Amino acid sequence: MLAREGIAPVEVAHVEGDEPPCPACGTAAPLVDGACSDCGLQLG
Ligand SMILES: [Zn+2]
């Protein structure tokens, strides 16, 4: 249990960024005016 608690937060913090991946193209780059910077899908 102790080992799991030590690993989980690190993986979550690494995967979860400021922006979630775009559901259309998978780009995890910051949004531009609330839209995906790659395909332009509105996410915000
Ligand atoms: Zn996109």
mmCIF file of the protein (N, C-alpha, C, O) and its ligand, coordinates in Angstrom:
data_MODEL
# 
_entry.id   MODEL 
# 
loop_
_entity.id 
_entity.type 
_entity.pdbx_number_of_molecules 
1 polymer     1 
2 non-polymer 1 
# 
_entity_poly.entity_id                      1 
_entity_poly.type                           'polypeptide(L)' 
_entity_poly.nstd_linkage                   no 
_entity_poly.nstd_monomer                   no 
_entity_poly.pdbx_seq_one_letter_code       MLAREGIAPVEVAHVEGDEPPCPACGTAAPLVDGACSDCGLQLG 
_entity_poly.pdbx_seq_one_letter_code_can   MLAREGIAPVEVAHVEGDEPPCPACGTAAPLVDGACSDCGLQLG 
_entity_poly.pdbx_strand_id                 A 
# 
loop_
_entity_poly_seq.entity_id 
_entity_poly_seq.num 
_entity_poly_seq.mon_id 
_entity_poly_seq.hetero 
1 1  MET n 
1 2  LEU n 
1 3  ALA n 
1 4  ARG n 
1 5  GLU n 
1 6  GLY n 
1 7  ILE n 
1 8  ALA n 
1 9  PRO n 
1 10 VAL n 
1 11 GLU n 
1 12 VAL n 
1 13 ALA n 
1 14 HIS n 
1 15 VAL n 
1 16 GLU n 
1 17 GLY n 
1 18 ASP n 
1 19 GLU n 
1 20 PRO n 
1 21 PRO n 
1 22 CYS n 
1 23 PRO n 
1 24 ALA n 
1 25 CYS n 
1 26 GLY n 
1 27 THR n 
1 28 ALA n 
1 29 ALA n 
1 30 PRO n 
1 31 LEU n 
1 32 VAL n 
1 33 ASP n 
1 34 GLY n 
1 35 ALA n 
1 36 CYS n 
1 37 SER n 
1 38 ASP n 
1 39 CYS n 
1 40 GLY n 
1 41 LEU n 
1 42 GLN n 
1 43 LEU n 
1 44 GLY n 
# 
loop_
_struct_asym.id 
_struct_asym.entity_id 
A 1 
B 2 
# 
loop_
_chem_comp.id 
_chem_comp.type 
_chem_comp.mon_nstd_flag 
ALA 'L-peptide linking' y 
ARG 'L-peptide linking' y 
ASP 'L-peptide linking' y 
CYS 'L-peptide linking' y 
GLN 'L-peptide linking' y 
GLU 'L-peptide linking' y 
GLY 'peptide linking'   y 
HIS 'L-peptide linking' y 
ILE 'L-peptide linking' y 
LEU 'L-peptide linking' y 
MET 'L-peptide linking' y 
PRO 'L-peptide linking' y 
SER 'L-peptide linking' y 
THR 'L-peptide linking' y 
VAL 'L-peptide linking' y 
ZN  non-polymer         . 
# 
_pdbx_entity_nonpoly.entity_id   2 
_pdbx_entity_nonpoly.name        ? 
_pdbx_entity_nonpoly.comp_id     ZN 
# 
_pdbx_nonpoly_scheme.asym_id         B 
_pdbx_nonpoly_scheme.entity_id       2 
_pdbx_nonpoly_scheme.mon_id          ZN 
_pdbx_nonpoly_scheme.ndb_seq_num     1 
_pdbx_nonpoly_scheme.pdb_seq_num     101 
_pdbx_nonpoly_scheme.auth_seq_num    101 
_pdbx_nonpoly_scheme.pdb_mon_id      ZN 
_pdbx_nonpoly_scheme.auth_mon_id     ZN 
_pdbx_nonpoly_scheme.pdb_strand_id   A 
_pdbx_nonpoly_scheme.pdb_ins_code    . 
# 
loop_
_atom_site.group_PDB 
_atom_site.id 
_atom_site.type_symbol 
_atom_site.label_atom_id 
_atom_site.label_alt_id 
_atom_site.label_comp_id 
_atom_site.label_asym_id 
_atom_site.label_entity_id 
_atom_site.label_seq_id 
_atom_site.pdbx_PDB_ins_code 
_atom_site.Cartn_x 
_atom_site.Cartn_y 
_atom_site.Cartn_z 
_atom_site.occupancy 
_atom_site.B_iso_or_equiv 
_atom_site.pdbx_formal_charge 
_atom_site.auth_seq_id 
_atom_site.auth_comp_id 
_atom_site.auth_asym_id 
_atom_site.auth_atom_id 
_atom_site.pdbx_PDB_model_num 
ATOM   1   N  N  . MET A 1 1  ? 0.843   -1.213 0.000   1.00 0.00 ? 1   MET A N  1 
ATOM   2   C  CA . MET A 1 1  ? 0.000   0.000  0.000   1.00 0.00 ? 1   MET A CA 1 
ATOM   3   C  C  . MET A 1 1  ? 0.868   1.250  0.000   1.00 0.00 ? 1   MET A C  1 
ATOM   4   O  O  . MET A 1 1  ? 0.587   2.221  -0.703  1.00 0.00 ? 1   MET A O  1 
ATOM   5   N  N  . LEU A 1 2  ? 1.923   1.209  0.797   1.00 0.00 ? 2   LEU A N  1 
ATOM   6   C  CA . LEU A 1 2  ? 2.791   2.383  0.854   1.00 0.00 ? 2   LEU A CA 1 
ATOM   7   C  C  . LEU A 1 2  ? 3.471   2.628  -0.489  1.00 0.00 ? 2   LEU A C  1 
ATOM   8   O  O  . LEU A 1 2  ? 3.620   3.771  -0.920  1.00 0.00 ? 2   LEU A O  1 
ATOM   9   N  N  . ALA A 1 3  ? 3.885   1.535  -1.149  1.00 0.00 ? 3   ALA A N  1 
ATOM   10  C  CA . ALA A 1 3  ? 4.560   1.670  -2.430  1.00 0.00 ? 3   ALA A CA 1 
ATOM   11  C  C  . ALA A 1 3  ? 3.611   2.254  -3.474  1.00 0.00 ? 3   ALA A C  1 
ATOM   12  O  O  . ALA A 1 3  ? 4.004   3.107  -4.270  1.00 0.00 ? 3   ALA A O  1 
ATOM   13  N  N  . ARG A 1 4  ? 2.350   1.785  -3.467  1.00 0.00 ? 4   ARG A N  1 
ATOM   14  C  CA . ARG A 1 4  ? 1.385   2.266  -4.451  1.00 0.00 ? 4   ARG A CA 1 
ATOM   15  C  C  . ARG A 1 4  ? 1.118   3.760  -4.255  1.00 0.00 ? 4   ARG A C  1 
ATOM   16  O  O  . ARG A 1 4  ? 1.012   4.513  -5.223  1.00 0.00 ? 4   ARG A O  1 
ATOM   17  N  N  . GLU A 1 5  ? 1.012   4.175  -3.002  1.00 0.00 ? 5   GLU A N  1 
ATOM   18  C  CA . GLU A 1 5  ? 0.736   5.582  -2.745  1.00 0.00 ? 5   GLU A CA 1 
ATOM   19  C  C  . GLU A 1 5  ? 1.899   6.468  -3.177  1.00 0.00 ? 5   GLU A C  1 
ATOM   20  O  O  . GLU A 1 5  ? 1.717   7.635  -3.523  1.00 0.00 ? 5   GLU A O  1 
ATOM   21  N  N  . GLY A 1 6  ? 3.101   5.886  -3.148  1.00 0.00 ? 6   GLY A N  1 
ATOM   22  C  CA . GLY A 1 6  ? 4.276   6.657  -3.530  1.00 0.00 ? 6   GLY A CA 1 
ATOM   23  C  C  . GLY A 1 6  ? 4.413   6.794  -5.036  1.00 0.00 ? 6   GLY A C  1 
ATOM   24  O  O  . GLY A 1 6  ? 5.036   7.735  -5.526  1.00 0.00 ? 6   GLY A O  1 
ATOM   25  N  N  . ILE A 1 7  ? 3.823   5.841  -5.781  1.00 0.00 ? 7   ILE A N  1 
ATOM   26  C  CA . ILE A 1 7  ? 3.988   5.848  -7.237  1.00 0.00 ? 7   ILE A CA 1 
ATOM   27  C  C  . ILE A 1 7  ? 2.856   6.597  -7.947  1.00 0.00 ? 7   ILE A C  1 
ATOM   28  O  O  . ILE A 1 7  ? 3.099   7.375  -8.870  1.00 0.00 ? 7   ILE A O  1 
ATOM   29  N  N  . ALA A 1 8  ? 1.634   6.357  -7.514  1.00 0.00 ? 8   ALA A N  1 
ATOM   30  C  CA . ALA A 1 8  ? 0.463   6.912  -8.198  1.00 0.00 ? 8   ALA A CA 1 
ATOM   31  C  C  . ALA A 1 8  ? 0.502   8.436  -8.394  1.00 0.00 ? 8   ALA A C  1 
ATOM   32  O  O  . ALA A 1 8  ? 0.283   8.896  -9.514  1.00 0.00 ? 8   ALA A O  1 
ATOM   33  N  N  . PRO A 1 9  ? 0.767   9.227  -7.365  1.00 0.00 ? 9   PRO A N  1 
ATOM   34  C  CA . PRO A 1 9  ? 0.763   10.691 -7.530  1.00 0.00 ? 9   PRO A CA 1 
ATOM   35  C  C  . PRO A 1 9  ? 1.768   11.162 -8.573  1.00 0.00 ? 9   PRO A C  1 
ATOM   36  O  O  . PRO A 1 9  ? 1.517   12.135 -9.284  1.00 0.00 ? 9   PRO A O  1 
ATOM   37  N  N  . VAL A 1 10 ? 2.899   10.480 -8.668  1.00 0.00 ? 10  VAL A N  1 
ATOM   38  C  CA . VAL A 1 10 ? 3.931   10.880 -9.621  1.00 0.00 ? 10  VAL A CA 1 
ATOM   39  C  C  . VAL A 1 10 ? 3.447   10.651 -11.053 1.00 0.00 ? 10  VAL A C  1 
ATOM   40  O  O  . VAL A 1 10 ? 3.632   11.502 -11.923 1.00 0.00 ? 10  VAL A O  1 
ATOM   41  N  N  . GLU A 1 11 ? 2.820   9.482  -11.291 1.00 0.00 ? 11  GLU A N  1 
ATOM   42  C  CA . GLU A 1 11 ? 2.341   9.172  -12.639 1.00 0.00 ? 11  GLU A CA 1 
ATOM   43  C  C  . GLU A 1 11 ? 1.218   10.122 -13.040 1.00 0.00 ? 11  GLU A C  1 
ATOM   44  O  O  . GLU A 1 11 ? 1.174   10.596 -14.175 1.00 0.00 ? 11  GLU A O  1 
ATOM   45  N  N  . VAL A 1 12 ? 0.319   10.396 -12.111 1.00 0.00 ? 12  VAL A N  1 
ATOM   46  C  CA . VAL A 1 12 ? -0.793  11.290 -12.406 1.00 0.00 ? 12  VAL A CA 1 
ATOM   47  C  C  . VAL A 1 12 ? -0.288  12.698 -12.721 1.00 0.00 ? 12  VAL A C  1 
ATOM   48  O  O  . VAL A 1 12 ? -0.749  13.348 -13.659 1.00 0.00 ? 12  VAL A O  1 
ATOM   49  N  N  . ALA A 1 13 ? 0.671   13.149 -11.911 1.00 0.00 ? 13  ALA A N  1 
ATOM   50  C  CA . ALA A 1 13 ? 1.194   14.490 -12.105 1.00 0.00 ? 13  ALA A CA 1 
ATOM   51  C  C  . ALA A 1 13 ? 1.927   14.615 -13.439 1.00 0.00 ? 13  ALA A C  1 
ATOM   52  O  O  . ALA A 1 13 ? 1.959   15.678 -14.058 1.00 0.00 ? 13  ALA A O  1 
ATOM   53  N  N  . HIS A 1 14 ? 2.522   13.477 -13.866 1.00 0.00 ? 14  HIS A N  1 
ATOM   54  C  CA . HIS A 1 14 ? 3.271   13.505 -15.133 1.00 0.00 ? 14  HIS A CA 1 
ATOM   55  C  C  . HIS A 1 14 ? 2.324   13.500 -16.321 1.00 0.00 ? 14  HIS A C  1 
ATOM   56  O  O  . HIS A 1 14 ? 2.555   14.204 -17.305 1.00 0.00 ? 14  HIS A O  1 
ATOM   57  N  N  . VAL A 1 15 ? 1.240   12.696 -16.235 1.00 0.00 ? 15  VAL A N  1 
ATOM   58  C  CA . VAL A 1 15 ? 0.301   12.578 -17.355 1.00 0.00 ? 15  VAL A CA 1 
ATOM   59  C  C  . VAL A 1 15 ? -0.609  13.797 -17.445 1.00 0.00 ? 15  VAL A C  1 
ATOM   60  O  O  . VAL A 1 15 ? -0.845  14.340 -18.524 1.00 0.00 ? 15  VAL A O  1 
ATOM   61  N  N  . GLU A 1 16 ? -1.121  14.219 -16.274 1.00 0.00 ? 16  GLU A N  1 
ATOM   62  C  CA . GLU A 1 16 ? -2.031  15.349 -16.283 1.00 0.00 ? 16  GLU A CA 1 
ATOM   63  C  C  . GLU A 1 16 ? -1.265  16.657 -16.427 1.00 0.00 ? 16  GLU A C  1 
ATOM   64  O  O  . GLU A 1 16 ? -0.466  17.015 -15.561 1.00 0.00 ? 16  GLU A O  1 
ATOM   65  N  N  . GLY A 1 17 ? -1.506  17.358 -17.507 1.00 0.00 ? 17  GLY A N  1 
ATOM   66  C  CA . GLY A 1 17 ? -0.848  18.639 -17.706 1.00 0.00 ? 17  GLY A CA 1 
ATOM   67  C  C  . GLY A 1 17 ? -1.831  19.765 -17.478 1.00 0.00 ? 17  GLY A C  1 
ATOM   68  O  O  . GLY A 1 17 ? -2.889  19.556 -16.885 1.00 0.00 ? 17  GLY A O  1 
ATOM   69  N  N  . ASP A 1 18 ? -1.500  20.937 -17.933 1.00 0.00 ? 18  ASP A N  1 
ATOM   70  C  CA . ASP A 1 18 ? -2.416  22.059 -17.805 1.00 0.00 ? 18  ASP A CA 1 
ATOM   71  C  C  . ASP A 1 18 ? -3.605  21.886 -18.743 1.00 0.00 ? 18  ASP A C  1 
ATOM   72  O  O  . ASP A 1 18 ? -4.704  22.366 -18.467 1.00 0.00 ? 18  ASP A O  1 
ATOM   73  N  N  . GLU A 1 19 ? -3.368  21.198 -19.848 1.00 0.00 ? 19  GLU A N  1 
ATOM   74  C  CA . GLU A 1 19 ? -4.434  21.002 -20.822 1.00 0.00 ? 19  GLU A CA 1 
ATOM   75  C  C  . GLU A 1 19 ? -4.606  19.514 -21.126 1.00 0.00 ? 19  GLU A C  1 
ATOM   76  O  O  . GLU A 1 19 ? -3.617  18.790 -21.245 1.00 0.00 ? 19  GLU A O  1 
ATOM   77  N  N  . PRO A 1 20 ? -5.851  19.055 -21.254 1.00 0.00 ? 20  PRO A N  1 
ATOM   78  C  CA . PRO A 1 20 ? -6.089  17.656 -21.610 1.00 0.00 ? 20  PRO A CA 1 
ATOM   79  C  C  . PRO A 1 20 ? -5.843  17.455 -23.103 1.00 0.00 ? 20  PRO A C  1 
ATOM   80  O  O  . PRO A 1 20 ? -5.949  18.403 -23.881 1.00 0.00 ? 20  PRO A O  1 
ATOM   81  N  N  . PRO A 1 21 ? -5.515  16.225 -23.508 1.00 0.00 ? 21  PRO A N  1 
ATOM   82  C  CA . PRO A 1 21 ? -5.295  15.960 -24.932 1.00 0.00 ? 21  PRO A CA 1 
ATOM   83  C  C  . PRO A 1 21 ? -6.555  16.221 -25.736 1.00 0.00 ? 21  PRO A C  1 
ATOM   84  O  O  . PRO A 1 21 ? -7.664  15.962 -25.269 1.00 0.00 ? 21  PRO A O  1 
ATOM   85  N  N  . CYS A 1 22 ? -6.382  16.727 -26.927 1.00 0.00 ? 22  CYS A N  1 
ATOM   86  C  CA . CYS A 1 22 ? -7.524  16.975 -27.812 1.00 0.00 ? 22  CYS A CA 1 
ATOM   87  C  C  . CYS A 1 22 ? -8.176  15.637 -28.172 1.00 0.00 ? 22  CYS A C  1 
ATOM   88  O  O  . CYS A 1 22 ? -7.477  14.713 -28.588 1.00 0.00 ? 22  CYS A O  1 
ATOM   89  N  N  . PRO A 1 23 ? -9.502  15.512 -28.021 1.00 0.00 ? 23  PRO A N  1 
ATOM   90  C  CA . PRO A 1 23 ? -10.197 14.260 -28.332 1.00 0.00 ? 23  PRO A CA 1 
ATOM   91  C  C  . PRO A 1 23 ? -10.207 13.955 -29.827 1.00 0.00 ? 23  PRO A C  1 
ATOM   92  O  O  . PRO A 1 23 ? -10.454 12.820 -30.234 1.00 0.00 ? 23  PRO A O  1 
ATOM   93  N  N  . ALA A 1 24 ? -9.942  14.955 -30.624 1.00 0.00 ? 24  ALA A N  1 
ATOM   94  C  CA . ALA A 1 24 ? -9.978  14.748 -32.076 1.00 0.00 ? 24  ALA A CA 1 
ATOM   95  C  C  . ALA A 1 24 ? -8.623  14.318 -32.633 1.00 0.00 ? 24  ALA A C  1 
ATOM   96  O  O  . ALA A 1 24 ? -8.549  13.373 -33.419 1.00 0.00 ? 24  ALA A O  1 
ATOM   97  N  N  . CYS A 1 25 ? -7.546  15.006 -32.229 1.00 0.00 ? 25  CYS A N  1 
ATOM   98  C  CA . CYS A 1 25 ? -6.237  14.715 -32.815 1.00 0.00 ? 25  CYS A CA 1 
ATOM   99  C  C  . CYS A 1 25 ? -5.213  14.268 -31.775 1.00 0.00 ? 25  CYS A C  1 
ATOM   100 O  O  . CYS A 1 25 ? -4.123  13.822 -32.135 1.00 0.00 ? 25  CYS A O  1 
ATOM   101 N  N  . GLY A 1 26 ? -5.553  14.383 -30.480 1.00 0.00 ? 26  GLY A N  1 
ATOM   102 C  CA . GLY A 1 26 ? -4.657  13.898 -29.445 1.00 0.00 ? 26  GLY A CA 1 
ATOM   103 C  C  . GLY A 1 26 ? -3.576  14.876 -29.034 1.00 0.00 ? 26  GLY A C  1 
ATOM   104 O  O  . GLY A 1 26 ? -2.740  14.556 -28.189 1.00 0.00 ? 26  GLY A O  1 
ATOM   105 N  N  . THR A 1 27 ? -3.580  16.055 -29.615 1.00 0.00 ? 27  THR A N  1 
ATOM   106 C  CA . THR A 1 27 ? -2.578  17.055 -29.258 1.00 0.00 ? 27  THR A CA 1 
ATOM   107 C  C  . THR A 1 27 ? -2.792  17.565 -27.841 1.00 0.00 ? 27  THR A C  1 
ATOM   108 O  O  . THR A 1 27 ? -3.913  17.910 -27.468 1.00 0.00 ? 27  THR A O  1 
ATOM   109 N  N  . ALA A 1 28 ? -1.724  17.616 -27.048 1.00 0.00 ? 28  ALA A N  1 
ATOM   110 C  CA . ALA A 1 28 ? -1.832  18.057 -25.658 1.00 0.00 ? 28  ALA A CA 1 
ATOM   111 C  C  . ALA A 1 28 ? -1.249  19.452 -25.475 1.00 0.00 ? 28  ALA A C  1 
ATOM   112 O  O  . ALA A 1 28 ? -0.963  19.872 -24.354 1.00 0.00 ? 28  ALA A O  1 
ATOM   113 N  N  . ALA A 1 29 ? -1.077  20.158 -26.571 1.00 0.00 ? 29  ALA A N  1 
ATOM   114 C  CA . ALA A 1 29 ? -0.524  21.504 -26.499 1.00 0.00 ? 29  ALA A CA 1 
ATOM   115 C  C  . ALA A 1 29 ? -1.559  22.468 -25.912 1.00 0.00 ? 29  ALA A C  1 
ATOM   116 O  O  . ALA A 1 29 ? -2.759  22.200 -25.971 1.00 0.00 ? 29  ALA A O  1 
ATOM   117 N  N  . PRO A 1 30 ? -1.100  23.579 -25.349 1.00 0.00 ? 30  PRO A N  1 
ATOM   118 C  CA . PRO A 1 30 ? -2.018  24.576 -24.793 1.00 0.00 ? 30  PRO A CA 1 
ATOM   119 C  C  . PRO A 1 30 ? -3.020  25.047 -25.833 1.00 0.00 ? 30  PRO A C  1 
ATOM   120 O  O  . PRO A 1 30 ? -2.711  25.134 -27.021 1.00 0.00 ? 30  PRO A O  1 
ATOM   121 N  N  . LEU A 1 31 ? -4.245  25.354 -25.360 1.00 0.00 ? 31  LEU A N  1 
ATOM   122 C  CA . LEU A 1 31 ? -5.284  25.800 -26.273 1.00 0.00 ? 31  LEU A CA 1 
ATOM   123 C  C  . LEU A 1 31 ? -5.006  27.214 -26.773 1.00 0.00 ? 31  LEU A C  1 
ATOM   124 O  O  . LEU A 1 31 ? -4.372  28.011 -26.081 1.00 0.00 ? 31  LEU A O  1 
ATOM   125 N  N  . VAL A 1 32 ? -5.477  27.515 -27.962 1.00 0.00 ? 32  VAL A N  1 
ATOM   126 C  CA . VAL A 1 32 ? -5.366  28.855 -28.519 1.00 0.00 ? 32  VAL A CA 1 
ATOM   127 C  C  . VAL A 1 32 ? -6.772  29.420 -28.615 1.00 0.00 ? 32  VAL A C  1 
ATOM   128 O  O  . VAL A 1 32 ? -7.575  28.971 -29.433 1.00 0.00 ? 32  VAL A O  1 
ATOM   129 N  N  . ASP A 1 33 ? -7.068  30.404 -27.781 1.00 0.00 ? 33  ASP A N  1 
ATOM   130 C  CA . ASP A 1 33 ? -8.412  30.982 -27.724 1.00 0.00 ? 33  ASP A CA 1 
ATOM   131 C  C  . ASP A 1 33 ? -9.468  29.907 -27.479 1.00 0.00 ? 33  ASP A C  1 
ATOM   132 O  O  . ASP A 1 33 ? -10.562 29.963 -28.041 1.00 0.00 ? 33  ASP A O  1 
ATOM   133 N  N  . GLY A 1 34 ? -9.136  28.934 -26.641 1.00 0.00 ? 34  GLY A N  1 
ATOM   134 C  CA . GLY A 1 34 ? -10.103 27.887 -26.286 1.00 0.00 ? 34  GLY A CA 1 
ATOM   135 C  C  . GLY A 1 34 ? -10.214 26.794 -27.317 1.00 0.00 ? 34  GLY A C  1 
ATOM   136 O  O  . GLY A 1 34 ? -11.070 25.918 -27.194 1.00 0.00 ? 34  GLY A O  1 
ATOM   137 N  N  . ALA A 1 35 ? -9.360  26.819 -28.343 1.00 0.00 ? 35  ALA A N  1 
ATOM   138 C  CA . ALA A 1 35 ? -9.420  25.802 -29.384 1.00 0.00 ? 35  ALA A CA 1 
ATOM   139 C  C  . ALA A 1 35 ? -8.090  25.062 -29.493 1.00 0.00 ? 35  ALA A C  1 
ATOM   140 O  O  . ALA A 1 35 ? -7.045  25.599 -29.126 1.00 0.00 ? 35  ALA A O  1 
ATOM   141 N  N  . CYS A 1 36 ? -8.130  23.831 -29.996 1.00 0.00 ? 36  CYS A N  1 
ATOM   142 C  CA . CYS A 1 36 ? -6.919  23.056 -30.205 1.00 0.00 ? 36  CYS A CA 1 
ATOM   143 C  C  . CYS A 1 36 ? -6.007  23.799 -31.176 1.00 0.00 ? 36  CYS A C  1 
ATOM   144 O  O  . CYS A 1 36 ? -6.441  24.283 -32.222 1.00 0.00 ? 36  CYS A O  1 
ATOM   145 N  N  . SER A 1 37 ? -4.724  23.876 -30.798 1.00 0.00 ? 37  SER A N  1 
ATOM   146 C  CA . SER A 1 37 ? -3.775  24.624 -31.634 1.00 0.00 ? 37  SER A CA 1 
ATOM   147 C  C  . SER A 1 37 ? -3.411  23.844 -32.889 1.00 0.00 ? 37  SER A C  1 
ATOM   148 O  O  . SER A 1 37 ? -2.802  24.399 -33.804 1.00 0.00 ? 37  SER A O  1 
ATOM   149 N  N  . ASP A 1 38 ? -3.776  22.561 -32.946 1.00 0.00 ? 38  ASP A N  1 
ATOM   150 C  CA . ASP A 1 38 ? -3.401  21.740 -34.099 1.00 0.00 ? 38  ASP A CA 1 
ATOM   151 C  C  . ASP A 1 38 ? -4.536  21.609 -35.095 1.00 0.00 ? 38  ASP A C  1 
ATOM   152 O  O  . ASP A 1 38 ? -4.349  21.872 -36.283 1.00 0.00 ? 38  ASP A O  1 
ATOM   153 N  N  . CYS A 1 39 ? -5.750  21.193 -34.615 1.00 0.00 ? 39  CYS A N  1 
ATOM   154 C  CA . CYS A 1 39 ? -6.863  20.958 -35.535 1.00 0.00 ? 39  CYS A CA 1 
ATOM   155 C  C  . CYS A 1 39 ? -7.944  22.034 -35.430 1.00 0.00 ? 39  CYS A C  1 
ATOM   156 O  O  . CYS A 1 39 ? -8.835  22.112 -36.276 1.00 0.00 ? 39  CYS A O  1 
ATOM   157 N  N  . GLY A 1 40 ? -7.859  22.871 -34.374 1.00 0.00 ? 40  GLY A N  1 
ATOM   158 C  CA . GLY A 1 40 ? -8.797  23.979 -34.263 1.00 0.00 ? 40  GLY A CA 1 
ATOM   159 C  C  . GLY A 1 40 ? -10.109 23.626 -33.575 1.00 0.00 ? 40  GLY A C  1 
ATOM   160 O  O  . GLY A 1 40 ? -11.019 24.455 -33.521 1.00 0.00 ? 40  GLY A O  1 
ATOM   161 N  N  . LEU A 1 41 ? -10.222 22.406 -33.047 1.00 0.00 ? 41  LEU A N  1 
ATOM   162 C  CA . LEU A 1 41 ? -11.452 22.014 -32.366 1.00 0.00 ? 41  LEU A CA 1 
ATOM   163 C  C  . LEU A 1 41 ? -11.655 22.848 -31.100 1.00 0.00 ? 41  LEU A C  1 
ATOM   164 O  O  . LEU A 1 41 ? -10.722 23.012 -30.314 1.00 0.00 ? 41  LEU A O  1 
ATOM   165 N  N  . GLN A 1 42 ? -12.852 23.368 -30.898 1.00 0.00 ? 42  GLN A N  1 
ATOM   166 C  CA . GLN A 1 42 ? -13.146 24.161 -29.719 1.00 0.00 ? 42  GLN A CA 1 
ATOM   167 C  C  . GLN A 1 42 ? -13.236 23.260 -28.509 1.00 0.00 ? 42  GLN A C  1 
ATOM   168 O  O  . GLN A 1 42 ? -14.051 22.338 -28.465 1.00 0.00 ? 42  GLN A O  1 
ATOM   169 N  N  . LEU A 1 43 ? -12.371 23.537 -27.500 1.00 0.00 ? 43  LEU A N  1 
ATOM   170 C  CA . LEU A 1 43 ? -12.344 22.717 -26.287 1.00 0.00 ? 43  LEU A CA 1 
ATOM   171 C  C  . LEU A 1 43 ? -12.682 23.538 -25.054 1.00 0.00 ? 43  LEU A C  1 
ATOM   172 O  O  . LEU A 1 43 ? -13.031 22.970 -24.019 1.00 0.00 ? 43  LEU A O  1 
ATOM   173 N  N  . GLY A 1 44 ? -12.591 24.815 -25.134 1.00 0.00 ? 44  GLY A N  1 
ATOM   174 C  CA . GLY A 1 44 ? -12.804 25.637 -23.951 1.00 0.00 ? 44  GLY A CA 1 
ATOM   175 C  C  . GLY A 1 44 ? -14.200 26.208 -23.906 1.00 0.00 ? 44  GLY A C  1 
ATOM   176 O  O  . GLY A 1 44 ? -14.543 26.927 -22.968 1.00 0.00 ? 44  GLY A O  1 
HETATM 177 ZN ZN . ZN  B 2 .  ? -7.009  18.819 -32.055 1.00 0.00 2 101 ZN  A ZN 1 
# 
